[in-house]
Amino acid sequence: MRILLVSQYYYPERFSVTDIAETLVKLGHEVTVLTGRPNYGYQCILEDYKHVKYEEINGVKIHRVSVVPRKYSRISIIRNYLSFHRTGKRFVRHFKEEFDVVLSISLSPVISISPALLFAKKHNVPCVLYCQDLWPESTLVTHAVKKNSLMYKILYKWSKSIYERCDRIVISSPSFKEYFEKELNIKDKVFNVVNQPILNSTKHSEPIVYQNKHNLVYAGNIGKIQLTDLLVEAMKFVKTPEIKLHLMGMGSELAQIKEKIEKDNLQDKVIYEGAFPIEKAEAYYINADALVVSLKNEGYVGRTIPNKAIQYMKYGRPLLVVAGGDSREILSKAKGSVFASEDPKDIARAIDELCQLKEKDLYGLNNKKYFEENFTTEKLTQLLVDELTSAKK
């Protein structure tokens, strides 16, 4: 198939869309990507990409349009979103190539798929949305807008209109189906599930050799919805000696977490290691007693399975899971996790249970086996190909 893939983010920005595109090429398809110039996480357009309009990487043809760089302020994020919406649509109006299908990968925001819809309509080809984030639900979870506000009503109508114009919607978590049907009242589509592929590392670091006997690792966004404050609070109640919680990542709660560690005198139990790319972070995973998956069980986003849960399974370690919904259902099947409620004392109980677990290696092997049977990038991308082929018919 000749596939036009539209995504606001692409390499060197670290999202699974790059792995999907390159795996599609390995499977024998022609892939052309429309994306922005890389800026996510950098607060500027990368110097080497300021004037790049076209390049080829690992067999993928990549067209880049100009965008306003995303910084930390809300206004810069809004400008970033709107700029790709505008320049992406301008590009496809004059893009002459022919494709069998358009694949749009929706992270945040949903308006980033508008160029895909425009091209598909203009050239009469199907547009398949691979939905990895829910709008406008995500704006509520991050407290960007309030549900009774005019802005939410505008975003609701805009998002619903965009979703309805897609020929097919593939969802990355089972609970997304309920959101589309009950909240957005979209009931005329089939919502098949293809879990989001993990980030694949390009090189491997030597595993960390820990000084303490017991070590837990949390890597990812440090925010309210990830319950990092509860994880730190739980360490006050852990009975297991010689134990440390290693935190990695960035987020809105990082400053508060650092203050809490110091205020509660937890420096001997909780260490903030920094923000690392996957290549460096995975060095901490391999010898850890457990990897931590935490997500506030609130709203539809709180019911989904975070991508890092699948990422962690690859490394063959037990998981400490403070989450419900799809996470609990899928990870229970793998038989490699210990679960806890959103209570610091119960999290502490689960940590002690994990550290004393005699079947720790078996839990890890169960997770790795389940990952290899269900979640490799090749398997998930082939499922996506099946959806594209079906839409093309």
N, C-alpha and C positions, 0 to 999 in steps of 0.2 A: 504493500500500500504506500501511497504518497501521502504523508501526514504533515499537516501544518499544526504545530504545537504552540499555543499562546500562553505565556506565563510572564508575569511582571518580573519574576526572579529567576536567575540562572547563574551558572558558574561564572566567576568565582564566589558568588553568594552561595552559602551552603544549604541547599534544599534538595530533597529527593528527586525533584523534577529533572535534574541533570542526569542522575542515574537511570531514570525512566527513559529519557531520550536516547541515551547511549545504548541501553539494552534493546530498545526498539530497532536500532541500527544493526546490532548483533543478530537480531532475529530476522534480518533481511529486508527491513522496511526503509524507505527514504524519509528522512525526518528533517524538516525545516522549522526553526524556532524563531518566534517573534518575542523579543524581550526588551528590557530596559538596560541602560548602562549600569554596571554594578555599583551599588551604594549602600545596600542594606547592612547595617552593623559597622559601617565605616564612617558615616556622617558626612561623606563627600563622594563625588564620582572618583573612582580610582584613577590615578594619574595616567596609567597605561591605557585606559579606556575612554579618555575624554573625547577622542575624535574617532573612535572605532565604530563603524556602521555595519561592517560585515566581517565574519571570520568563520573558519571551519575548525571544529575540535572533535577528534575521535569519530569522524564521519558525519557529524551533525552540522548542518548549515545554520548559521546564527545571524539573524538581522537584529541590530540594536538601535533603539530609538532613544532620543534624549529624554531625561526625566529630571525633575527637581530633586536633589538629594534628600534622603530621609535623615532627619536629626532627631533629637529627643523631644522637642516641643511639639505640642498637638498641631499647631498651625503648619509646621513643616511636614508632618505626616499627612495631613489633609492635602497639602500642595503636591506632595509626592504621589499620592493616589490619583489625584485629578490629572496630573501631568501625563502619566502613562495612559490613562483613559483617553486623553486628547491626542497625544502623538501616536499612539498605537492605532487609533481609528484613522488618523491622517495617512499613516503608512499603508494600511490595507486598501484604502480607496484607490491607490495607484499601483498596487502590487499585482503583477500580471500572471504569476505562475499558477499552474493548475494542481489541484490536490483532490484526493478521493474523499478525505474526511478532515475535519478540524477538531483537534483535541485541545480543550482549554483546561488548565489546572488552576483551580481556585483555592488560593491560600487566603490572605486578606489583602485587599477588599474584594468583594464580589464584582464590583464594577470593572475590575481588571480583565474580565473575560469579554467585555463589550466589543473589542476589536475582533475577537473570534466570531461572535454572532454577526457582526457586520459583514465580514468576509464570507461566511457561510451563506448568508442570505443573498449577497450579491452574485455568488457563483453557483448557487443552488446545490450545495453539498451539505451533508449532515454535520451538526455541531454536537460533540459529546463533551459534557462537563464532568471532570473528575473532581468531585467536591471534597476538599480536605478541611474546610472551615465553614461555619454556619453564619450567614448574615441575614438579618441584623443582630442575631443572638449574641455574636461576639462583642458587639459594642456595649451590650448590657453587662456581660461578664466582666469586661475590663473597666466598667463604670465610665465609659466615654460619653454615654448618653443615658437618660432615664426613660423608662418605658412609657410614661405618660406625656413625654415631651413632643413638641412639634417635629423636632429633628428625627426622633425615632419613627414617627409616622411617615415622614418623607423617605427615610431609609427602608422602611418596611415595604412601601409601595414600589420603590425602585428595585429592591432586591427581588421581590416576588415577580416583577415584570421580567427581569433578566433570567431568572430560573425557568419561567414558563416558556421562554423562547428557545430553550435548549431542546434538541431533539431527543437526547437521552442524558440521564443524570446517574453517574456512578458514584456511590458514597463510600467513604473510607471507614465508617463505623456504623454498626447496625442501627443505633438509636437515631441517626440522622433521618431515617425514614419517617419516624414518628413526628419529627419536627416539620418536615416538608408537608406531611399530610394534615397534622392537627394545627400547627401554628400558621403555616403559609397557605393552607387549604389547597395544596397541589396534589391531586389524586389521580390524574390521568397519565401518570408515568410509572414505569417499572424502576424500582430503586434497587439495583444489584450492588452487593458489597464487594469492594476490592480494597483490602487494607493498605494503608500508606506504606510504601517501602522505606526501609531504614536508610540512613546516611552511610555510605560505604567509605571506609578510610582508604586513602591513596598510598599510605605507607604505615608500617607498624612500629610502635615504640616498644622498648624493653619494659616488661611489667615492673611496676613499683614493688619494692621490697619493704613492707611495712615494719615499723619498729614496735608497734603495739600488737598484742595477741589477737584482738578482735577489731575489725574495721568494716564500717558501713560507708557506702558511697551514694551521694545524691548529685546528679549532674543535670543541669537544665535551667529553665527560667526560675528565678527566685522572686516569687510574687505571692499574693494572697491566695489565689486559686490553687497554687501548688502546695499550700499548707506548710511552707518551710518554717514558719514560726512555731507550729505544733511539733515539728521534728526536733527543733532545738529545745523546746520546752520539755519534750519527752526524755531528753538525755539527763535531766535532773533526777529522774525516777528510775533510771536503769540500774540494776543491781550487779550486772556483770562487770568484773574488774578489767582493767587494761583494755578499754574500748574507746574508739574514736569515731565520730561522724565526720566524714570529709565532704564538704560542700564545694561544688563547682558551678559557675555560671554567672549570669547577670540578671538584673530585673529591678522592678520598682521597689522591692522590699529589702534590697541588699544592705542599704545603710542601716535600716532598723534591725536587721538580723545581726549585723556586726555589733551594734550597740547592745543588743540583748545578750550576746555571748559574753561581752565584757561586764555588763551590769550583773548578770547571774553567775559570774565567775566560772564560766564553762570552758575556759581556754584549754583546759586539759582534756576535754571531752569532744569539743567541736572545733574543727579547723576549716577556715575558708581558704581553699587552695588557689582560687583565681578563676578566670574564664578561659577555657581551652578549646581548641578545635578537636574534632573527634579523634584525630590521630594521636593526640596527647592524652585526652581524657580516657581512652580505652586502656591505657597503661595502668590506670587505677582500678579498672574493673576486674582484671583477670585473677588477682589474689584476694579480692574482697570477700568477707564473710557473706555479704548480701548487698544487692543494689536496690535502691529505694525508689518506688513508684508512688507518688502522692498527687491526688487531685480532689479538690473540694467537690463533693457530690451534690451539686446545686445546678439547676437548670439543665438544658440539653447538652451543653458543652461539658458539664461535669459528669455526664453519663458515658462519654466517649472514651475510647482507649487511647491514652497518649502515645505518640509514636515511640517515645523512649522506652516504653514497656516492651515493645517488640524488639527494639534495638538491644536492650539488656539481655534478652533471652539468647541472643546469638553467642554470648560469652560464657554460657554454661555455669552461671552462678545462681544461687537462690535469690528470690525477690522478697522484699518487705513491701507489702501493698497496703496503702491507705487510700482506697478508692472503691467505688461501687460500679453500678451500671455494666457497660460492656467490658470494662477492665476486669472486674471480678469474674464475669462469666467466662471470658476467654482464658484468663490466667488460671482459673480453677481447673479447666480442662487440661492444661499443661502439667498440673500437679508438681509445681516447683516453687510455690509461694506460701508465705505466712501472712495472713490478713489481720488488719487492725482497724478499729473504728476511729473517728476523728476526735479522739480523746488522748491527751498526752500520756496518761497512765496506762491506757490500753496499748498505745504504740510502744511504750517502754516494756510492757509485758511481752509483746511480739518480738521485740529486739532481743530480750533475754532468751526467749524460746529459740530464736534462730541461732544465737551464739552457742547454745547447748545442744543443738540439733545433731544427732548421731548420723542422720541420713543426709547430711548437707551436700555431699557429692552427688547423691542420687537425685536430689532436688535440682541441682544444676544441670545434670545430664538430661533430666526430663524436659527442662526448659529449652536446652539446645536442640534436642530431638524434635520438639514441637515446632520450633522455629524453622528447622530445615525441612520439615514436612509441609509447612504452611506459608512461611513468610519470606522466603528468599526473594530477592529482587527479580530474578528470572521467572519464578512462578507467578508473582503478582503482576508483572508486566505482561505475561502471556494471557492472564485473565483480562487484562485491559485490552489486549489485541482482540480477544474474543468479542468484547463489547463494541469495539470499533468496527469489526467485521460485520457484526449484526446490524449496527446502525447504517452501515454502507448499503446493506441489502434493502 
